[in-house]
Amino acid sequence: MRLSELQNKNIVNVIDGRNIGNIIDVKIDEDKGNIVSFIIEPNKNFFSFFNKGNDTEINWKSITKIGEDVILVEITL
């Protein structure tokens, strides 16, 4: 799967069902070549209260499923 394919998927939090935002970048462990986290550009309506316009990092361990149209994550704020 390519990064461009991941960027087209909605990021949804399984805890509350909210659409979190869009992937704008990926952090990779240079030694192992594994994805460490996704960098998310938050939706204006979701993180704006908590995260004053800054990008959000979602750890790879928080991802529960990568589906055809969505990426499900489990995070608490």
C-alpha positions as CSV (number, residue, x, y, z in Angstrom):
1,M,0.0,0.0,0.0
2,R,1.3,3.5,-0.9
3,L,1.2,6.6,1.3
4,S,-1.1,8.3,-1.3
5,E,-3.6,5.5,-0.8
6,L,-3.5,5.9,3.0
7,Q,-3.9,9.7,2.7
8,N,-7.3,9.1,0.9
9,K,-8.8,7.2,3.8
10,N,-10.8,8.8,6.7
11,I,-9.3,8.4,10.1
12,V,-12.0,7.3,12.6
13,N,-11.7,7.0,16.3
14,V,-13.5,3.7,17.4
15,I,-14.1,5.1,20.9
16,D,-16.5,7.9,19.9
17,G,-16.9,7.3,16.1
18,R,-15.5,10.8,15.1
19,N,-13.7,11.5,12.0
20,I,-10.3,12.7,13.2
21,G,-8.6,14.1,10.1
22,N,-6.3,13.3,7.2
23,I,-2.9,11.8,7.1
24,I,-0.4,14.4,5.9
25,D,2.9,12.6,6.8
26,V,4.3,9.4,8.3
27,K,7.1,8.9,10.8
28,I,9.4,5.9,10.0
29,D,11.9,4.1,12.2
30,E,15.0,4.5,10.1
31,D,16.8,1.5,11.6
32,K,13.9,-1.0,11.2
33,G,12.0,0.6,8.3
34,N,8.7,0.4,10.2
35,I,6.0,3.0,10.4
36,V,6.1,4.5,13.9
37,S,3.1,7.0,13.5
38,F,0.9,9.0,11.3
39,I,0.9,12.7,11.3
40,I,-2.7,13.9,11.1
41,E,-4.0,17.3,10.0
42,P,-7.0,17.7,12.3
43,N,-10.5,18.4,11.1
44,K,-11.5,21.9,12.2
45,N,-14.4,20.5,14.2
46,F,-12.6,17.7,16.1
47,F,-9.2,18.8,17.4
48,S,-9.6,22.5,17.2
49,F,-10.7,22.8,20.9
50,F,-7.9,20.5,22.1
51,N,-5.1,21.2,19.6
52,K,-5.1,24.8,18.5
53,G,-4.3,24.1,14.9
54,N,-1.3,21.9,15.4
55,D,-0.8,18.6,13.7
56,T,-1.5,15.5,15.7
57,E,0.6,12.3,15.9
58,I,-1.2,8.9,16.1
59,N,1.0,6.0,17.1
60,W,1.0,2.9,15.0
61,K,0.0,0.9,18.1
62,S,-3.2,2.9,18.2
63,I,-4.4,1.7,14.8
64,T,-6.9,-1.1,15.1
65,K,-7.7,-1.7,11.4
66,I,-6.9,-0.3,8.0
67,G,-9.9,-0.9,5.8
68,E,-10.9,-0.1,2.2
69,D,-12.2,3.4,3.0
70,V,-11.2,4.1,6.6
71,I,-8.4,3.7,9.1
72,L,-9.8,2.9,12.6
73,V,-7.8,4.1,15.6
74,E,-8.3,3.9,19.3
75,I,-7.3,7.1,21.1
76,T,-8.5,9.0,24.1
77,L,-8.2,12.8,24.6
